[in-house]
C-alpha cells in the first residue's frame, strides 16, 4: 500500500464519520424540537384549564401532560378533549350561564377522531390538516372561556361580611 491509498481511505472514513455525525445531530435536534412543541401544546391546554375552579374540574390539570406519552396520547386525546369542555360547561352552568353551548366538546371530539384517522395511510392527507385546524379552534375556544371565567368572577358580588 502506498501513501496515496492510505490518505484516500482515511479521508473517506473521515467523510463517512462526519456524515454519520451530521445525521445523528439532525436527528437529535429534530427530536428535541418535537418534544419542545409537544410541551408547548400541553402548556397551551393546561394554562386555561387550571383556571377552572377545582370543584368544576373533571380531572386534575397536570394530567394534561400525559399527552406527552407516545401511543398512550392517542387514547388520552379522547379523555382530555372531552373533560376540559365539560369542566368549563360545569362552571358556566353553575353560574347560570347557558349561552356557552358545549364549550368546545364537539370540536375536541372531532379533533381526537381526526388524530386517530391521521394514522391511516392516504386518509392522513385529509385528516391531519383537519386535526390541526380543529386543534387551533379548540385552543381559541378554551382561551376565550378562560377570559369568560375572569369576567364571570368579577360580576359575582363578594359575600357580605358577617358581624
N, C-alpha and C positions, 0 to 999 in steps of 0.2 A: 504494500500500500504506500502510495506516495502522499506527500503533504497536502496536495490539492484535494485528493479524495477525502482525507480526514477533515479538512477545513469545510468542505461542502457538506459532509454528513453531519458535522456538528452544527453548521448553520441551519440545516434542515430540521434537526432535532430542536434547536432553539426556537425556530419559527413555529414548529408544531406545539411546543410547550407554551409559547406566547399566545397562540391561537386558543389553546385549551384554557389558559388563564383568563383570557378576554371573554370567552364563552361562559365560564363559571362566574366571572364578575357580573356580566349582564344578567345571568340567571338570578344571582343573589339580589341584585338591585331590583329586578322585577318582582321578586318575592317580597322584599321589604316594602316596595311601593304598594303592592296588592294588600298587604297586611295593614299598612297605614290607611289606605282607602276604606278597608273594612272597619277599622276602628273609628274612623270619621263618620261612617254611615251609622254605626251603633250609637255614637255620641249624638248625632242629629235626631235619632229616635229617643234616646234616653233623656236628653235635656228637657224637652217639653213634657214628657211623661212624668218625670219626677216632681213636677209642679202640681200634679193632681193630688188633692188631699188623700192621705193614707186610707181613710175609710172607704174611698171610692176606687182605689187601685185594685185591679183584678190579678195582679202579680207584682212582685217587688221590682222596682225599676232596674236594679242591677242584672236581672235575668235577661235583659235585652242583649247583654254581651255574650250570651250563649249562641248568638248568631255567628260568632267567630269560629265555632266548631265546624270543621268541614263535614259534609254529608248530613250531620245532625241538623244543620241550619235549614235544610230543605223542608223538614217536618216542622221545625221550630218557627218558620215563617208563618205557617198557618195559625199558630198559637199567638205569637206576638202581634200580628197584624189584625187579630180579632179582639184580643183583650185590651189593647190600648184604646181603640174606639169605644169599647164597652165601658171603660173607666171614665172617659170623658162624658159619655152619654149618661152614666150613672150620676156624675156630678151635676151636670146641667139639669137633669130630671129632678134631682133633689133641690135645686134652686128654683124649680118651677118653670124652667125654660124648655119648651118643646119645639123651638124653632131651629134646632141644630141638626135635625134629621138623624141619620145613622152614625154621624161623627166620623165618616170615612171607613165604616166597616165593610161596605161592599167594594170599595176601592182596594182595601187591604186584602180582601179575599181574592179578588181578580189578580192582584199583584202576585200573591202566593201561587195561584194557579198558573199564571204565565211564567213564573220562576221554574216550576216543575216542567212545563211544556218546553221551556228553552233548553232542556237537556236532551230533547228528542231531535235527532238529525233531520234536517230540512225544515222542520217546524220552527226551529230556533231562529230562523231568519225573520220570522214574523213575531214570535213570542218574546224574544229578548228585547227588541226595541219597545214593544208594548209594555213589558215589565218595567223598563226604565222610565217610561212616561208615567205609568201608574204609580211608581215609587215616588217620583217627583211630586205628583198630585197629592199623594198621601202625606208627604212631608209638609207641603204647603198647608194642607188642611190641619194637621196637628199643631203646627206652629201658630196658625190662626186661632185654633182653640185655646192654645196656651195664652194668647193675648186676651181672649174672651174670659179666661179664668181670672186674670187681673182685673178686668172691667167688672165682672160679677162680684169679686171680692170687695171692690171699692163701693159698689152700690148697696151692699148689705150693711145696714146700720150696726154700729158696735153695740154690744149688750149694755144695758143700763147698769150703772154702778149700784151695788146694794149697800144699804146703810147698816 
